[in-house]
Amino acid sequence: MPDLLTHLCAAQLLRRGLLARRFPLFALGTILPDIISRPIHILFPSAYPFVQPLHSPAVCAVYCALVSLLFVPPIRREAFACLLAGAALHLALDACQRQVGPEYLWLFPFSWRPGSIGLFWPEQALFLLPATLAATAAVSAL
């Protein structure tokens, strides 16, 4: 899994345009799947089969909708769209990594078949974090 900083850097690189107005919501969406699933997985490792679907697009849409209910009605739809766009970016980055253990269930609840593109190992995102932060700062400064 790319770490939270990598997800936030990716959000920052896509900050321009429509997402600039509600960037904090988009950024929250990019880390929301890990904020929801990782504490459960860390505290209860044997519960991983139950936590694994939390990284599927359908379940992400449900909890993005639930989180958007915390906002006032005039911005609720926009909050949902920004959260969901951020979660989609998160899932796209996670889909690029190789998995040693169980992979993500992209079509849950319609299929239990896992899959990933497998472009890099999860720890490679950590090794590249200084370069990722520098590139993000440079692009943001322009």
C-alpha positions in Angstrom: 0.0 0.0 0.0 1.4 3.4 -0.8 1.7 5.2 2.5 -0.6 8.1 3.5 1.9 10.7 2.5 2.2 9.3 -1.0 -1.6 9.4 -1.3 -1.7 13.0 -0.1 1.1 13.9 -2.6 -1.0 12.4 -5.4 -3.9 14.5 -4.2 -1.8 17.6 -4.2 -0.6 17.0 -7.7 -4.3 16.8 -8.8 -5.3 19.9 -6.8 -5.9 22.2 -9.8 -9.2 22.7 -11.5 -12.5 21.6 -9.9 -10.8 19.9 -6.9 -9.1 23.1 -5.7 -12.3 24.4 -4.2 -12.9 21.5 -1.9 -9.3 20.2 -1.7 -9.5 19.2 2.0 -12.3 16.9 1.2 -10.5 15.4 -1.8 -7.4 14.9 0.3 -9.5 13.3 3.1 -10.9 10.9 0.5 -7.4 9.9 -0.6 -6.6 8.6 2.9 -10.1 7.6 4.0 -9.9 3.9 2.9 -6.7 3.4 5.1 -8.1 5.4 8.0 -11.1 3.1 8.1 -9.5 -0.2 7.5 -6.0 -0.1 8.9 -6.7 0.4 12.6 -9.0 -2.6 12.5 -6.4 -4.7 10.7 -3.6 -3.6 13.0 -5.6 -4.2 16.2 -7.2 -7.4 15.1 -5.0 -9.1 12.4 -7.2 -12.2 12.3 -10.1 -10.0 11.2 -8.4 -9.3 7.8 -10.9 -11.3 5.7 -13.6 -9.0 7.1 -11.5 -5.8 6.6 -10.4 -6.7 3.1 -13.7 -5.6 1.4 -13.3 -2.1 2.9 -10.8 -1.4 0.1 -13.4 -2.2 -2.6 -15.0 0.6 -4.7 -18.5 -0.3 -3.7 -17.8 -0.2 0.1 -15.7 3.0 -0.4 -18.8 4.6 -2.0 -20.9 3.7 1.0 -18.6 5.1 3.6 -17.9 8.2 1.5 -21.7 8.7 1.4 -21.9 8.2 5.2 -19.1 10.7 5.8 -20.7 13.2 3.5 -23.8 13.1 5.7 -21.8 14.9 8.3 -21.8 18.1 6.2 -24.5 20.7 5.8 -27.0 19.9 3.0 -25.9 22.6 0.6 -22.4 21.1 0.2 -23.3 17.4 0.9 -23.3 16.3 -2.8 -20.0 18.2 -3.4 -18.5 16.6 -0.3 -19.6 13.2 -1.5 -18.1 13.8 -4.9 -14.8 15.0 -3.6 -14.5 12.2 -1.0 -15.4 9.6 -3.7 -12.9 11.1 -6.2 -10.2 10.9 -3.5 -11.1 7.4 -2.6 -10.9 6.4 -6.3 -7.4 7.9 -6.5 -6.5 5.9 -3.4 -7.8 2.7 -5.0 -6.1 3.4 -8.3 -2.7 3.8 -6.5 -3.3 0.7 -4.4 -4.2 -1.3 -7.6 -0.7 -0.6 -8.9 1.1 -2.5 -6.2 2.1 -6.1 -6.0 0.7 -8.2 -3.2 2.4 -10.9 -1.2 -0.7 -11.8 0.8 -4.4 -11.5 0.0 -5.1 -8.9 -2.7 -7.9 -6.3 -2.8 -11.4 -7.3 -3.9 -12.1 -4.8 -6.6 -15.6 -6.2 -7.6 -16.9 -6.9 -4.1 -19.8 -7.7 -3.4 -20.2 -9.0 -6.9 -17.1 -11.1 -6.9 -14.5 -12.3 -4.4 -11.8 -12.5 -7.1 -8.8 -10.4 -6.2 -6.4 -8.7 -8.5 -3.8 -6.0 -9.0 -1.7 -4.5 -11.7 1.6 -5.2 -9.8 3.8 -2.4 -10.9 5.7 -2.0 -7.6 6.1 -3.5 -4.2 4.4 -1.7 -1.2 7.7 -0.8 0.4 9.0 0.9 -2.7 6.6 3.8 -2.1 8.4 4.4 1.2 11.9 4.3 -0.4 10.7 6.9 -3.0 9.0 9.1 -0.4 11.7 11.8 -0.3 11.7 12.1 -4.1 7.9 12.1 -4.1 7.8 14.9 -1.6 10.4 16.9 -3.5 8.6 16.4 -6.8 5.2 17.4 -5.2 6.8 20.5 -3.7 8.4 21.5 -7.0 5.2 21.0 -9.0 3.1 22.8 -6.4 5.6 25.8 -6.4 5.1 26.2 -10.1 
